[in-house]
Amino acid sequence: MTDLTALHRLAAFAHFSESQIELLGDCSDRFQISAGDTLYAIGDLSYETYAVAGGEIRIRRGTPLGELEMGRVGVGRLVGEMGLLDDRG
């Protein structure tokens, strides 16, 4: 499966035309993170959105009683899109 095919399979981009997918692919980077790695933390500046192409991302937050899992994001979903919409990055 090519990177462009992977993008087209994501629900957020399923309605994109082939030329739109190509443009998206031209300005995208594909990378892999390992289990337990932190993609970004609360308060980090971010101007990127991440598409989950495989596996699952856990959304966690530290509390006075320890770490709390807020949810999980699986294949075909986006993470970090609020950084694009929020002027604070």
N, C-alpha and C positions, 0 to 999 in steps of 0.2 A: 504494500500500500504506500503510495507516495504521500508526501506532506500535504499536497493539495487535496488528495482524496480524503485524508484524515480531517482536514478542515471542513470539507463539504459534508462529512458525516456528522459533524457536531450540530445539534439542534439549533443553535443560535445562527448558524450559517447555511442551513439546509435550503433556504429559499434563495440564496445568492446564485446569480448566473455564473457560468464558467469564467467569464472575464472578471467578474467581481472577486471570485475566489482567487484568481491569479494575482490581482492587485493586492488582496489581503496577504497572500503568500509572499509577495515581494517585500512587504514591510513587516513580516513576522519572523521570529526566531523560534526554533524548536529546541527544547532542552529537556533533560530528565533530572528529576530529583530523587533522592533515595528515601526510603521509609525513615521517618523520624526527623528529617531535615525541616527547617523552617523556611517557608517561601517568603513570608514577610510577617512583621509583627505590628500590633496596634501602635499607632503613632508614627510608623514609617511613612516617609513620603513615597508615593507611587503614582506613576502615570501610565501604568501598564495593566492590561487585562490578561488573564491566563485562561486558556481553554484546556480543560482536562481531557486528554486524548486516551488515557489509560490509567487504570488504578483508581485511587480515591484519595481525596484530601480531607483531613480532619481539621475542623475549625475549633481552636482551643483558646481559652482565656484563663490567665492566672487569677486566683482569688485568694483572700486571706486563709482559706481552708485548703488550698491546693489548686491544682489545675482542673478546670471544668471543660468538658467537651460540649461545645455549643451546637455542633452538627457535623454533617459530612457532605461532601460534594463529589459526585461521581462523574463518570465518562459522559461527555456531551454537554457539560455545564461550564459556566464561566465563573471565575473568581477574580476579585479585585476591580470589577467594573466601576465601583463607586469612586475609585481614584481618578477615573477619567471625567466623572461628573462633578466632583467636589473641587472647588478652586484651591483648596489647600494641598491638593496632590495626595 
